[in-house]
């Protein structure tokens, strides 16, 4: 069975601080995909990134970066120079070969960026 | 230009009533999903349809019945509503046939409150 753990329930930072959201996953499949979604206070779910299990290159998109490490089964998300608009719940999710497109979500991390 | 839309956004109803939530996507995707987000923000898949065919049917009460009149629409009908059905329901869509690599794009959610 697959599982995603986001151990940080809530994080609070001050604007311009860097913050890392942790994600640890479990699966026995060799082919799987990892995702991050953002849920701002308005409630919608916004897709941020998808990474497959064969690509361990880190990815950077503006102030966002992602670190995928198969050795520790982690797919962490860093926001550099955080802004108030980054305040949201962030979800890490996993889809596995044996479960098709079912997304298994972590519990989410509530990030609050204070001015 | 809304990609995945849901109606209504809010739904307040009495226990025992029957209600429907509608979902439409204009992305030309082949697969659509329903997810439930509970009060603790936990997201769990309920159903998935590919081109009007049911491909994922998680263990949900049979009071919940999805209906897909065409590949752009997936509605959720709930009979005999119970207090525990109160949640946010998200519709999503993806391009492929429910493959592990599919990225799912979510609608804005429907907040259902059962009194």
Boltz contact constraints between the chains, C-beta under 6 A:
constraints:
  - contact:
      token1: [A, 33]
      token2: [B, 100]
      max_distance: 6.0
  - contact:
      token1: [A, 33]
      token2: [B, 101]
      max_distance: 6.0
  - contact:
      token1: [A, 43]
      token2: [B, 109]
      max_distance: 6.0
  - contact:
      token1: [A, 44]
      token2: [B, 108]
      max_distance: 6.0
  - contact:
      token1: [A, 45]
      token2: [B, 106]
      max_distance: 6.0
  - contact:
      token1: [A, 50]
      token2: [B, 103]
      max_distance: 6.0
  - contact:
      token1: [A, 89]
      token2: [B, 41]
      max_distance: 6.0
  - contact:
      token1: [A, 95]
      token2: [B, 100]
      max_distance: 6.0
  - contact:
      token1: [A, 97]
      token2: [B, 100]
      max_distance: 6.0
  - contact:
      token1: [A, 100]
      token2: [B, 98]
      max_distance: 6.0
  - contact:
      token1: [A, 101]
      token2: [B, 98]
      max_distance: 6.0
  - contact:
      token1: [A, 101]
      token2: [B, 102]
      max_distance: 6.0
  - contact:
      token1: [A, 102]
      token2: [B, 45]
      max_distance: 6.0
  - contact:
      token1: [A, 105]
      token2: [B, 43]
      max_distance: 6.0
  - contact:
      token1: [A, 108]
      token2: [B, 41]
      max_distance: 6.0
